[in-house]
Amino acid sequence: MLMLGRAQVREVLEDADEEVLRAVREAYLCHQQGLTAVPHSVFLRFPDDDRNRIIALPAYLGGEDPVAGVKWIASFPANIETDLPRANAVMILNSVRTGEPEALVEAATISARRTAASAALAAATLAAGTPDTGVTLFGCGVINGEVLRFLRTTLPGLTAVTVFDLDAGRARSFAEASAARYPTLTVEVAESAAAALRAHRLVSLATTAGTPHLDAAYCPPGTLVLHLSLRDLSPATVLASTNIVDDADHVCRASTSLHLAEQEVGHRDFVTASLGSLLSGAPYRRPDDGLTVFSPFGLGILDLAVARLVRRRAADQGVGTTLADF
Ligand SMILES: NC(=O)c1ccc[n+]([C@@H]2O[C@H](COP(=O)([O-])OP(=O)(O)OC[C@H]3O[C@@H](n4cnc5c(N)ncnc54)[C@H](O)[C@@H]3O)[C@@H](O)[C@H]2O)c1
């Protein structure tokens, strides 16, 4: 059994952004080809507590180097008030030949990077006629920090970033840290949610909102919203948009905005396409009018794809602890 802790995972993923993007892309293509098994994730919730949860995501990712396993990820949003991360996660990778557990890997970084890589891949795949040069990061936490990291690779023309957070202090420190890390970017803090949504035609939503609080009124025509937190947009906005998903069966669950929209109209015809189908088809251009919304539920195969990469790089670099008699 190979065990990898948080610092070790971060160490082996250093300078691996292109490989992470490739791994995520290949996982979507495998899913599109039917080479995966992705049972619905299981949500553990607690009595009299509608904020905290722990989710299990079991999955199998086939193809040339098949891998199976599970991510167990806790979300405790109030953690950030005491400088603890909201999300804590661990993954187990099993042998697809014998079922034996082979690796135990800290997975908060893997989870954040695969989420951000999928968002950045979507931003490039759902390109506008005029390339995006600016992005609004709505919610200034770990996920949008990672989204910015990967957008710099998939949208090389990116020059302007506008950030917004309910907590103005977090928005300010996120802006300062991003400007220091990426000196070529201009980073501004928006004064209001409306100003943030008006600023650019690319918006990444990564808040911890539990119920819808935004509609599209402030977004310029042709805007792409990367709806990573899944519960921000009103069902009316979803119903009026071009909707791209990772997997409709997964994302129309757990009170996401798409789930609420489906409950309202009694069907899912508002889902236009999956990212996997667009990745395997002809180049796509998003409509110049209206709103395009990418809603990824976050499939366990993405975690497996990145965890497999982590395991491979750890073996190459001699990183990690091996426990012989697990
Ligand atoms: N779809 C996926 O695959 C996927 C994967 C991982 C995380 N997520 C989601 O991404 C979201 C962000 O995760 P994180 O780790 O960055 O969390 P975080 O706690 O680090 O940051 C969230 C930020 O959002 C801000 N916020 C909360 N409500 C807001 C609102 N209404 N308007 C503006 N800002 C608001 C908070 O102040 C905080 O700064 C979570 O909802 C998480 O569940 C989705």
The ligand as a MOL file (V3000), in Angstrom:
LIG
                    3D

  0  0  0     0  0            999 V3000
M  V30 BEGIN CTAB
M  V30 COUNTS 44 48 0 0 0
M  V30 BEGIN ATOM
M  V30 1 N -18.8270 20.6300 -9.2470 0
M  V30 2 C -17.7320 20.1210 -8.7190 0
M  V30 3 O -17.1490 19.1630 -9.2390 0
M  V30 4 C -17.1600 20.7100 -7.4690 0
M  V30 5 C -15.9710 20.1830 -6.9430 0
M  V30 6 C -15.4100 20.7750 -5.8120 0
M  V30 7 C -16.0560 21.8400 -5.2030 0
M  V30 8 N -17.2370 22.2840 -5.7180 0 CHG=1
M  V30 9 C -17.9610 23.3840 -5.0700 0
M  V30 10 O -17.2460 24.5930 -5.2090 0
M  V30 11 C -17.6620 25.4740 -4.1740 0
M  V30 12 C -16.4860 26.2730 -3.6500 0
M  V30 13 O -15.5730 25.4330 -2.9820 0
M  V30 14 P -14.2900 26.0470 -2.2260 0
M  V30 15 O -13.4850 24.8810 -1.7610 0
M  V30 16 O -13.6550 27.0900 -3.0520 0 CHG=-1
M  V30 17 O -14.9840 26.7040 -0.9480 0
M  V30 18 P -14.3990 27.8080 0.0240 0
M  V30 19 O -15.1800 27.6800 1.2780 0
M  V30 20 O -12.9070 27.7280 0.0590 0
M  V30 21 O -14.7810 29.1870 -0.7110 0
M  V30 22 C -16.0970 29.5570 -0.9680 0
M  V30 23 C -16.1720 31.0780 -1.0050 0
M  V30 24 O -17.4840 31.4530 -1.4420 0
M  V30 25 C -17.9030 32.5810 -0.6830 0
M  V30 26 N -19.3600 32.6530 -0.7700 0
M  V30 27 C -20.2770 31.8700 -0.1470 0
M  V30 28 N -21.5160 32.2230 -0.5440 0
M  V30 29 C -21.3790 33.2400 -1.4320 0
M  V30 30 C -22.2800 34.0000 -2.2110 0
M  V30 31 N -23.6090 33.8090 -2.1370 0
M  V30 32 N -21.7840 34.9600 -3.0360 0
M  V30 33 C -20.4450 35.1840 -3.1220 0
M  V30 34 N -19.5430 34.4800 -2.4150 0
M  V30 35 C -19.9920 33.5150 -1.5790 0
M  V30 36 C -17.3510 32.3170 0.6950 0
M  V30 37 O -17.2560 33.5240 1.4480 0
M  V30 38 C -15.9710 31.7290 0.3710 0
M  V30 39 O -14.9830 32.7260 0.2690 0
M  V30 40 C -18.3900 24.6110 -3.1290 0
M  V30 41 O -19.7840 24.8280 -3.2190 0
M  V30 42 C -18.0810 23.2020 -3.5620 0
M  V30 43 O -19.0920 22.2790 -3.2230 0
M  V30 44 C -17.7880 21.7490 -6.8340 0
M  V30 END ATOM
M  V30 BEGIN BOND
M  V30 1 1 1 2
M  V30 2 2 2 3
M  V30 3 1 2 4
M  V30 4 1 4 5
M  V30 5 2 4 44
M  V30 6 2 5 6
M  V30 7 1 6 7
M  V30 8 2 7 8
M  V30 9 1 8 9
M  V30 10 1 8 44
M  V30 11 1 9 10
M  V30 12 1 9 42
M  V30 13 1 10 11
M  V30 14 1 11 12
M  V30 15 1 11 40
M  V30 16 1 12 13
M  V30 17 1 13 14
M  V30 18 2 14 15
M  V30 19 1 14 16
M  V30 20 1 14 17
M  V30 21 1 17 18
M  V30 22 2 18 19
M  V30 23 1 18 20
M  V30 24 1 18 21
M  V30 25 1 21 22
M  V30 26 1 22 23
M  V30 27 1 23 24
M  V30 28 1 23 38
M  V30 29 1 24 25
M  V30 30 1 25 26
M  V30 31 1 25 36
M  V30 32 1 26 27
M  V30 33 1 26 35
M  V30 34 2 27 28
M  V30 35 1 28 29
M  V30 36 1 29 30
M  V30 37 2 29 35
M  V30 38 1 30 31
M  V30 39 2 30 32
M  V30 40 1 32 33
M  V30 41 2 33 34
M  V30 42 1 34 35
M  V30 43 1 36 37
M  V30 44 1 36 38
M  V30 45 1 38 39
M  V30 46 1 40 41
M  V30 47 1 40 42
M  V30 48 1 42 43
M  V30 END BOND
M  V30 END CTAB
M  END
